Amino acid sequence: MTDAAAPTEGLLDQQVREADLDRWLSSRLVADPRARADLIALYAFEAELLAIPTRVTQPLLAEMRYTWWAEQMDGVFAGVARKGHPVLEAVTDVVARHGLDRAPFDALIEAHIGRVHGEPHDLDAFYVGPMQTAVQVLAGPGHADKAAEAGRVRGLAQVGKTDDARAARRGANAALKGLPTAAFPAVAAATLIRAEEPEAVKRLRLVWATLRGRI
């Protein structure tokens, strides 16, 4: 991390902490500062999308904002960052250095548009794709399939289907046996099924999950 990059990374880090405590806590398990910052950039992008319905009340206005983000993906994947936008600048850099696929980003935006119009949660778009992208950032390509079920566990928990999430853990953990240790922080948040638990308890659960390599 350079001195010039530190203020921006600090802002994104705080943004993610406020928007998604579980994944922010999971990112603390990444020892390498550069890799941790890359993960935070992805999560900050998601935080921006998640915040849109809280800022506008009309579905059409929300859709317009999501369309703007969809258009920005052209620049992100062309390696041309939108100057002055910390999240887009950071994501453009992460995409280029890790060779990330555009499809999960587009699918996530489309899923958000669907949600503002009352469509059901698309668990794969909201949770599986982003988790697989995070895994690639930490461990490189070739491990997406190992994280899919963990992404669904997290998704089920996030939409309140905690019993289903617990039931899906066995299959998720079987797949995670082949996941590189370095990538585990990208899936660790799936172990946090109860949203109301205190932060200290969540930290302990994450450490224990990491030691075992199981969610």
C-alpha positions in Angstrom: 0.0 0.0 0.0 1.4 3.4 -1.0 0.9 6.5 1.1 -1.2 8.0 -1.8 -3.5 5.0 -1.8 -3.9 4.7 2.0 -6.6 7.4 2.4 -8.8 6.0 -0.3 -8.4 2.4 1.0 -9.2 3.7 4.5 -12.5 5.3 3.2 -13.5 2.1 1.4 -12.6 0.0 4.5 -14.9 2.2 6.6 -17.7 2.0 4.0 -17.6 -1.8 4.1 -17.5 -2.0 7.9 -20.6 0.1 8.1 -22.5 -1.7 5.3 -21.4 -5.3 5.8 -19.9 -6.1 9.1 -19.7 -9.8 8.5 -17.6 -9.6 5.4 -15.5 -6.8 6.8 -14.7 -9.0 9.8 -13.8 -11.8 7.4 -11.5 -9.6 5.5 -9.4 -9.1 8.6 -8.4 -12.7 8.2 -6.4 -11.8 5.1 -2.8 -11.2 6.2 -1.6 -9.5 3.0 -2.6 -5.8 3.0 -2.8 -5.6 -0.8 -5.1 -8.7 -1.0 -7.2 -7.4 1.8 -7.6 -4.0 0.1 -8.6 -5.8 -3.1 -11.3 -7.7 -1.3 -12.5 -4.5 0.3 -12.8 -2.8 -3.1 -15.1 -5.6 -4.3 -17.2 -5.3 -1.1 -17.4 -1.5 -1.4 -18.8 -1.9 -4.9 -21.5 -4.1 -3.5 -22.1 -1.7 -0.7 -22.7 1.1 -3.3 -25.3 -1.0 -5.0 -27.0 -2.1 -1.8 -27.4 1.6 -0.7 -29.3 2.8 -3.7 -32.8 1.8 -2.5 -32.1 3.6 0.8 -31.4 6.8 -1.1 -34.3 6.9 -3.6 -37.9 5.8 -3.0 -39.1 5.3 -6.6 -38.2 2.0 -8.3 -37.7 3.9 -11.6 -35.2 6.2 -10.0 -33.4 3.3 -8.4 -33.3 1.5 -11.8 -31.7 4.6 -13.4 -28.9 4.6 -10.8 -28.3 0.9 -11.4 -28.2 1.5 -15.1 -25.5 4.2 -14.5 -23.5 1.5 -12.6 -24.0 -1.0 -15.4 -22.7 1.6 -17.9 -19.6 2.2 -15.8 -18.7 -1.5 -16.2 -17.6 -0.7 -19.8 -14.9 1.5 -18.4 -14.0 -0.9 -15.6 -13.4 -3.8 -17.9 -11.7 -1.6 -20.5 -9.2 -0.6 -17.8 -10.3 3.0 -17.9 -11.3 4.1 -14.4 -13.8 6.8 -13.8 -11.5 9.5 -12.3 -12.6 10.9 -9.0 -14.8 7.9 -8.0 -12.8 5.9 -5.4 -14.9 2.7 -5.7 -14.8 2.6 -9.5 -11.1 3.4 -9.5 -10.3 0.7 -7.0 -12.5 -1.9 -8.8 -10.9 -1.1 -12.2 -7.5 -1.8 -10.7 -8.6 -5.1 -9.1 -10.3 -6.3 -12.2 -7.2 -5.6 -14.3 -4.7 -7.2 -11.9 -6.8 -10.4 -11.3 -8.3 -10.8 -14.7 -11.8 -10.9 -13.3 -14.8 -11.9 -15.4 -17.5 -9.2 -16.0 -20.5 -11.6 -15.9 -20.9 -11.7 -12.1 -20.8 -7.8 -11.9 -23.5 -7.5 -14.6 -25.6 -10.2 -13.0 -25.4 -8.5 -9.6 -26.6 -5.2 -11.0 -29.4 -6.9 -12.9 -30.5 -8.7 -9.7 -30.6 -5.4 -7.8 -32.8 -3.9 -10.6 -35.1 -7.0 -10.2 -35.3 -6.5 -6.4 -36.5 -2.9 -6.7 -39.3 -4.1 -8.9 -40.3 -6.7 -6.4 -38.6 -9.8 -7.8 -37.4 -12.6 -5.5 -33.7 -12.6 -4.4 -31.5 -14.2 -7.0 -29.2 -16.0 -4.6 -26.6 -16.9 -7.2 -26.3 -13.3 -8.4 -26.3 -11.7 -5.0 -24.1 -14.1 -3.1 -22.6 -16.9 -5.2 -21.1 -14.9 -8.0 -19.6 -12.2 -5.7 -18.1 -14.9 -3.4 -16.6 -16.7 -6.3 -15.1 -13.4 -7.5 -13.6 -12.8 -4.1 -12.1 -16.3 -4.1 -10.4 -15.6 -7.4 -8.9 -12.4 -6.0 -7.4 -14.3 -3.1 -6.4 -17.6 -4.8 -6.5 -17.1 -8.5 -8.8 -18.8 -11.1 -10.0 -22.4 -11.0 -11.7 -22.5 -7.6 -15.2 -21.0 -8.3 -17.0 -24.3 -8.1 -15.6 -25.0 -4.6 -17.3 -21.8 -3.3 -20.7 -22.1 -4.9 -22.5 -23.9 -2.1 -20.9 -21.7 0.6 -22.3 -18.7 -1.3 -25.8 -20.3 -1.2 -25.4 -20.9 2.6 -24.6 -17.2 3.0 -27.5 -16.2 0.8 -30.0 -18.4 2.6 -28.9 -16.9 5.9 -29.1 -13.4 4.6 -32.7 -13.8 3.4 -33.8 -15.3 6.8 -33.8 -19.0 5.8 -31.5 -20.0 8.7 -32.7 -23.6 8.9 -32.1 -24.1 5.2 -28.7 -22.4 5.6 -27.6 -24.8 8.4 -28.9 -27.8 6.4 -26.8 -26.7 3.4 -23.6 -26.5 5.4 -22.6 -30.1 5.0 -22.5 -29.9 1.2 -20.7 -26.6 1.3 -18.0 -27.9 3.6 -17.5 -30.9 1.4 -16.7 -28.6 -1.5 -14.6 -26.4 0.6 -12.1 -29.2 1.3 -10.5 -28.4 -2.0 -10.4 -24.7 -1.5 -6.9 -23.1 -1.0 -6.3 -21.9 2.5 -5.6 -18.4 1.2 -9.1 -18.2 -0.2 -11.0 -19.1 2.9 -11.5 -15.5 4.1 -13.6 -15.0 1.0 -16.1 -17.6 2.1 -15.7 -17.3 5.9 -18.7 -15.0 6.3 -21.0 -17.9 5.4 -20.4 -19.3 8.9 -22.2 -16.3 10.4 -25.8 -17.4 10.1 -27.2 -15.4 13.1 -27.1 -11.7 12.2 -27.9 -10.5 15.7 -24.8 -12.0 17.4 -22.4 -9.5 19.0 -19.3 -8.6 17.0 -17.0 -10.3 19.5 -18.9 -13.6 19.0 -18.7 -13.2 15.3 -14.9 -12.7 15.5 -14.5 -15.9 17.5 -16.7 -17.9 15.0 -14.7 -16.6 12.1 -11.4 -17.5 13.7 -12.6 -21.0 14.6 -14.0 -21.5 11.1 -10.7 -20.5 9.6 -8.7 -22.8 11.8 -10.9 -25.7 10.7 -11.5 -24.7 7.1 -15.2 -25.2 7.6 -18.1 -22.8 7.7 
